[in-house]
Each structure stands twice: as structure tokens, then as C-alpha cells.
Amino acid sequence: MLTRYSGVWVGFGLLASIASGLVGGGVVFLFLSRMLISSEENMDPADYEMVGVLGRISSSVRAGGTGEIIYTQMGTRRVCGARSDDGNAIAKGAEVVVTRYEKGIAYVRLWSEMSGEDSSEATGAIER
């Protein structure tokens, strides 16, 4: 009834509602900033970079075709489509390294090629 007969109470009610809204918003902000946001675990895009990831072929890659790679990143086992970087077939179970990643497909090469294991065996056979 006071708001109906007096204009002063309308201004007071408006100020009280604005103040209570700001206080309530501040409480929600403090809760979210203290409880839900951890300053110790910021996401770094470099942690999710695909180039250089070591994995294993789970579904063989046909020559010029697509297969599947299983790899571990940030403590999680993941799966991704894979193609051979040079277009050759890659057998199931082979260890591979991702050389590039485009449109959800990992282009891979055999780990033995990248690490030089094949070349060291070949030079050892030539020296004998």
C-alpha cells in the first residue's frame, strides 16, 4: 500500500533490488572462481598436439586407404583415423609416428623408419 500512495518507496525498492542482485551475483562469481576454476591445471594446446605422437595401428592401413591408430595422450587412450604418409600399406599392430594431422586424419610413418632401425640393420648387413 505504501508503494501505491508514495513515490519514495518505489525508488527505495528499486535500489534494494539492485543491491541484492549485485550481492547475489558476487556470491555466485566467488563460488565459481574459487571452487570450479583450478589455477594449477590450465589447458595447454601443446599437450594435445598430434604431430610426433607414437601409436599402434589397430586396423590395418591399405595402400592409399585409411585405417585406425590407437595412442595415449594426457593419460587417456584415444583412437583416430590414420593414413600412410607415403601411401604404402601398414599392417595391424605396427608402431607408427604421426607426421601430420589434417581434417581428423593422422598421417603416419612406421616408427622403425623414423628411428633409423631399418638403416642400422641394413648398414650392419653391408659391413659384414
Secondary structure as UniProt FT lines:
FT   HELIX           2..5
FT   HELIX           8..31
FT   HELIX           32..36
FT   TURN            39..40
FT   HELIX           45..48
FT   TURN            51..52
FT   STRAND          54..59
FT   TURN            63..64
FT   STRAND          66..73
FT   TURN            74..75
FT   STRAND          76..84
FT   TURN            92..93
FT   STRAND          95..102
FT   TURN            103..104
FT   STRAND          105..110
FT   HELIX           111..115
FT   HELIX           117..127
//
